[in-house]
Amino acid sequence: MEELKNPERQNIVLALIAAVLGTIVVFVPFVIRAVAAYQFYFSYFGIIIICFGLGFALFYYFRYKKFIAFLEKKDEALVWKYDEDQYTSFIGELNQIQKESSQKKVWLLLGIELVISVVLIILLSPETKWLSGLFFVFFGSLSVLFTLVLPKSFKYKAMAKPYVTIIHVDSAYIMGRFHTWKKAQAKIKDYDNGDKVYKVLAINYEAHTRNGRLFQEWAAVIPDPENKEMIAKAKSWINRINKLSREQEKITREQKSYSERLFDRMVGKGKDYKQERKVRKAIDKTTDPSTKK
């Protein structure tokens, strides 16, 4: 297998670029005298951008390290390699669906922002009407960036060779992306893209997205759906993933809040929290196939 590129590297670079842009925003009033009076606002927004950029860079760095650890266990994972025609056909259809959805979304956002800009022109004083134009340019640029430009990274990552899927009980590499979860629902199903029906192993889990923390489903195409042995192996991994989720749900239901644990310690009853953590780690080991011989 060709060496897999760490998909989190690109995210780290983008986050650092955002931090650099934030630094530039801070220094704009010192270079352009026409906006020197608004130095406070440039500094305020610039610092916010810098903080977000560095924060995301740190977040993706931890994921970068997790992916390295993930690859070290790939010999114990479910690994599927794909024929180029089969894989690129599936990705091409997904990309077309996403493109059509993004075009509708960006026109809606630009329309809303244009209406707000017109309202600002009416409400603002003659000296500050230029802020309405700045509002439209700034938020319009963000709308285009997040709906048309950044989604193209999906195709960029998905088309990175080698074309392969790697699945563990708590993480996976699917379509060029690294996924991790504490709870997930996995199943085999038919995926209809409108042109062809594919049989896939679908994993649904909660994750951070551009629209907040939402449940999302990622589908790993089964290379040979007619192969009974391959389907049986996929089902065994589905059982492991779902078993881990059931165990995590049980722990979540039984686990008390911090204040409740503190009260129990004060009155001398209940399990020690450190002992609960040891029990949880023991459960994780029993559900991790890499620990089984």
C-alpha positions as CSV (number, residue, x, y, z in Angstrom):
1,M,0.0,0.0,0.0
2,E,1.2,3.5,-0.8
3,E,2.0,5.7,2.1
4,L,-1.2,7.6,3.3
5,K,-0.9,11.3,3.7
6,N,-2.1,12.6,7.0
7,P,-5.4,14.4,6.2
8,E,-5.0,16.7,9.2
9,R,-1.9,18.4,7.9
10,Q,-3.9,20.5,5.4
11,N,-6.2,21.6,8.2
12,I,-3.3,22.7,10.4
13,V,-1.8,24.8,7.5
14,L,-5.2,26.5,6.8
15,A,-5.6,27.3,10.5
16,L,-2.2,28.9,10.7
17,I,-2.9,30.9,7.5
18,A,-6.0,32.2,9.2
19,A,-3.9,33.3,12.2
20,V,-1.5,35.1,9.8
21,L,-4.5,36.9,8.2
22,G,-5.6,37.9,11.6
23,T,-2.2,39.4,12.3
24,I,-2.5,41.4,9.0
25,V,-5.9,42.7,10.0
26,V,-4.4,44.0,13.3
27,F,-1.8,46.0,11.4
28,V,-4.0,47.4,8.6
29,P,-4.8,50.7,10.5
30,F,-1.0,51.3,10.9
31,V,-0.5,51.0,7.1
32,I,-3.7,52.6,5.7
33,R,-4.3,55.9,7.4
34,A,-7.9,56.2,6.1
35,V,-9.0,53.6,8.6
36,A,-6.7,54.6,11.4
37,A,-9.7,55.9,13.4
38,Y,-11.1,52.4,13.5
39,Q,-7.9,50.8,14.9
40,F,-9.8,49.4,17.9
41,Y,-12.2,47.4,15.7
42,F,-9.4,46.0,13.5
43,S,-7.4,45.0,16.5
44,Y,-10.5,43.4,18.1
45,F,-11.5,41.3,15.1
46,G,-7.9,40.6,14.3
47,I,-7.2,39.2,17.7
48,I,-10.3,37.0,17.5
49,I,-9.2,35.6,14.2
50,I,-5.7,34.9,15.6
51,C,-7.2,33.1,18.6
52,F,-9.5,31.0,16.5
53,G,-6.7,30.2,14.0
54,L,-4.3,29.1,16.7
55,G,-7.0,27.2,18.5
56,F,-8.0,25.2,15.4
57,A,-4.3,24.6,14.6
58,L,-3.9,23.1,18.1
59,F,-7.1,21.0,17.7
60,Y,-6.0,19.6,14.4
61,Y,-2.5,18.9,15.7
62,F,-3.9,16.6,18.3
63,R,-5.9,14.9,15.5
64,Y,-2.7,14.7,13.4
65,K,-1.0,12.8,16.2
66,K,-4.1,10.5,16.6
67,F,-4.0,9.6,12.9
68,I,-0.4,8.5,13.3
69,A,-1.4,6.3,16.2
70,F,-4.4,5.1,14.1
71,L,-2.1,4.0,11.2
72,E,0.1,2.0,13.5
73,K,-2.9,-0.3,14.2
74,K,-4.0,-0.7,10.6
75,D,-2.8,-4.3,10.5
76,E,-5.6,-5.2,13.0
77,A,-8.2,-3.1,11.2
78,L,-10.7,-3.7,8.4
79,V,-8.9,-2.6,5.2
80,W,-10.5,-2.2,1.8
81,K,-8.6,-1.3,-1.4
82,Y,-10.5,0.0,-4.4
83,D,-10.4,-0.3,-8.2
84,E,-9.9,3.2,-9.6
85,D,-12.9,3.3,-11.9
86,Q,-15.2,2.1,-9.1
87,Y,-13.9,4.6,-6.6
88,T,-13.7,7.7,-8.8
89,S,-17.2,7.0,-10.1
90,F,-18.6,7.0,-6.5
91,I,-16.7,10.1,-5.5
92,G,-17.7,11.9,-8.7
93,E,-21.4,11.4,-8.1
94,L,-21.1,12.6,-4.5
95,N,-19.1,15.7,-5.6
96,Q,-21.8,16.6,-8.2
97,I,-24.6,16.4,-5.6
98,Q,-22.6,18.6,-3.2
99,K,-21.8,21.1,-5.9
100,E,-25.5,21.6,-6.8
101,S,-26.4,22.0,-3.1
102,S,-23.7,24.5,-2.5
103,Q,-24.7,26.7,-5.5
104,K,-28.3,27.0,-4.1
105,K,-27.0,27.8,-0.6
106,V,-24.6,30.5,-1.7
107,W,-27.3,32.4,-3.7
108,L,-29.6,32.3,-0.7
109,L,-26.9,33.6,1.7
110,L,-25.8,36.4,-0.7
111,G,-29.5,37.5,-1.1
112,I,-29.9,37.8,2.7
113,E,-26.7,39.7,3.1
114,L,-27.6,42.1,0.3
115,V,-31.0,42.9,2.0
116,I,-29.2,43.5,5.3
117,S,-26.7,45.8,3.5
118,V,-29.5,47.8,1.9
119,V,-31.2,48.2,5.4
120,L,-27.8,49.4,6.8
121,I,-27.5,52.0,4.0
122,I,-30.9,53.4,5.1
123,L,-30.2,53.3,8.8
124,L,-26.6,54.5,9.0
125,S,-25.5,58.1,8.9
126,P,-23.9,59.5,5.7
127,E,-20.4,59.2,7.3
128,T,-20.8,55.5,8.1
129,K,-22.8,54.2,5.1
130,W,-19.5,52.7,3.8
131,L,-19.9,50.1,6.6
132,S,-22.8,48.6,4.7
133,G,-20.6,47.9,1.7
134,L,-17.9,46.5,4.0
135,F,-20.5,44.2,5.6
136,F,-21.6,42.8,2.3
137,V,-18.0,42.3,1.0
138,F,-16.9,40.6,4.3
139,F,-19.8,38.3,4.9
140,G,-20.3,37.7,1.2
141,S,-16.7,36.6,0.9
142,L,-17.2,34.3,3.9
143,S,-20.3,32.8,2.3
144,V,-18.5,32.1,-1.0
145,L,-15.5,30.7,1.0
146,F,-17.6,28.3,3.1
147,T,-20.1,27.2,0.5
148,L,-18.1,27.0,-2.7
149,V,-14.3,27.1,-2.0
150,L,-13.8,25.0,1.2
151,P,-16.2,22.2,0.1
152,K,-13.9,21.5,-2.8
153,S,-11.5,20.1,-0.2
154,F,-13.8,17.2,-0.1
155,K,-12.9,16.1,-3.6
156,Y,-9.2,17.0,-3.0
157,K,-9.0,14.7,0.0
158,A,-11.2,12.0,-1.4
159,M,-9.2,11.7,-4.5
160,A,-5.9,11.3,-2.7
161,K,-4.2,8.0,-3.4
162,P,-4.2,5.2,-2.4
163,Y,-7.9,4.6,-2.7
164,V,-8.5,2.8,0.6
165,T,-10.8,2.5,3.6
166,I,-9.5,1.6,7.1
167,I,-12.0,1.0,9.9
168,H,-11.4,0.5,13.6
169,V,-14.0,0.3,16.3
170,D,-13.6,4.0,17.3
171,S,-12.1,5.6,14.3
172,A,-11.9,5.3,10.5
173,Y,-10.2,6.6,7.3
174,I,-12.9,7.0,4.7
175,M,-12.8,9.0,1.5
176,G,-9.6,10.7,2.5
177,R,-10.8,11.8,5.9
178,F,-10.0,10.7,9.4
179,H,-13.0,10.1,11.6
180,T,-13.1,9.4,15.4
181,W,-16.1,8.8,17.6
182,K,-17.1,7.7,21.1
183,K,-20.5,6.5,19.9
184,A,-21.5,5.5,16.4
185,Q,-24.2,3.5,14.6
186,A,-22.9,1.3,11.8
187,K,-24.8,-0.8,9.2
188,I,-24.7,-2.1,5.7
189,K,-27.1,-0.4,3.3
190,D,-27.7,0.4,-0.4
191,Y,-26.6,3.9,-1.3
192,D,-28.4,5.4,-4.3
193,N,-26.6,8.4,-5.8
194,G,-29.1,8.8,-8.6
195,D,-27.0,7.1,-11.3
196,K,-26.0,3.9,-9.6
197,V,-26.7,2.0,-6.4
198,Y,-23.7,1.1,-4.2
199,K,-23.6,-1.3,-1.3
200,V,-21.8,0.5,1.6
201,L,-20.8,0.2,5.2
202,A,-22.4,3.4,6.7
203,I,-21.2,4.9,9.9
204,N,-23.3,7.6,11.6
205,Y,-21.7,9.6,14.5
206,E,-21.7,13.0,16.1
207,A,-19.0,15.4,15.1
208,H,-18.0,19.1,14.8
209,T,-19.1,20.5,11.4
210,R,-19.2,24.1,9.9
211,N,-22.8,24.2,11.1
212,G,-22.1,23.1,14.7
213,R,-22.0,19.7,16.3
214,L,-24.2,17.5,14.3
215,F,-24.7,13.8,13.4
216,Q,-23.3,12.9,10.0
217,E,-23.0,9.7,8.1
218,W,-20.0,8.5,6.1
219,A,-20.3,5.7,3.7
220,A,-17.4,3.3,2.9
221,V,-18.1,1.5,-0.4
222,I,-17.8,-2.3,-0.2
223,P,-15.3,-3.2,-3.0
224,D,-17.0,-6.6,-3.8
225,P,-20.6,-6.8,-2.5
226,E,-21.0,-10.3,-4.0
227,N,-18.2,-11.6,-1.9
228,K,-19.8,-13.4,1.1
229,E,-16.6,-13.5,3.1
230,M,-16.2,-9.7,2.7
231,I,-19.8,-9.0,3.8
232,A,-19.4,-11.3,6.8
233,K,-16.2,-9.5,7.9
234,A,-17.9,-6.1,7.4
235,K,-20.8,-7.3,9.6
236,S,-18.4,-8.5,12.3
237,W,-16.9,-5.0,12.5
238,I,-20.3,-3.4,12.5
239,N,-21.1,-5.6,15.6
240,R,-17.9,-4.4,17.3
241,I,-18.6,-0.7,16.6
242,N,-22.2,-0.9,17.8
243,K,-21.1,-2.9,20.9
244,L,-18.6,-0.2,21.8
245,S,-21.4,2.4,21.4
246,R,-23.8,0.4,23.7
247,E,-21.1,0.2,26.3
248,Q,-20.4,3.9,26.1
249,E,-24.1,4.7,26.4
250,K,-24.3,2.5,29.5
251,I,-21.3,4.3,31.1
252,T,-22.9,7.7,30.2
253,R,-26.2,6.8,31.8
254,E,-24.6,5.4,35.0
255,Q,-21.9,8.1,35.3
256,K,-22.8,10.7,37.9
257,S,-22.1,14.4,37.5
258,Y,-19.0,16.0,39.2
259,S,-21.1,17.5,42.0
260,E,-22.8,14.2,42.7
261,R,-19.4,12.4,42.8
262,L,-18.0,15.1,45.1
263,F,-21.0,14.7,47.4
264,D,-20.6,10.9,47.5
265,R,-16.9,11.3,48.5
266,M,-17.8,13.7,51.2
267,V,-20.4,11.3,52.8
268,G,-18.1,8.3,52.2
269,K,-20.2,6.3,49.7
270,G,-20.1,5.4,46.0
271,K,-17.3,4.4,43.8
272,D,-14.1,6.5,43.5
273,Y,-14.0,8.2,40.1
274,K,-10.5,6.9,39.4
275,Q,-11.8,3.4,39.8
276,E,-14.6,4.2,37.3
277,R,-12.1,5.3,34.8
278,K,-10.1,2.1,35.2
279,V,-13.3,0.1,34.6
280,R,-14.0,2.2,31.5
281,K,-10.5,1.6,30.1
282,A,-11.0,-2.1,30.7
283,I,-14.2,-2.1,28.7
284,D,-12.5,-0.2,25.8
285,K,-9.8,-2.9,25.7
286,T,-12.3,-5.7,25.5
287,T,-14.0,-4.0,22.5
288,D,-10.7,-3.1,20.7
289,P,-9.8,-5.8,18.2
290,S,-6.1,-4.8,18.3
291,T,-6.0,-6.2,21.9
292,K,-7.3,-9.6,20.7
293,K,-4.9,-12.3,19.5
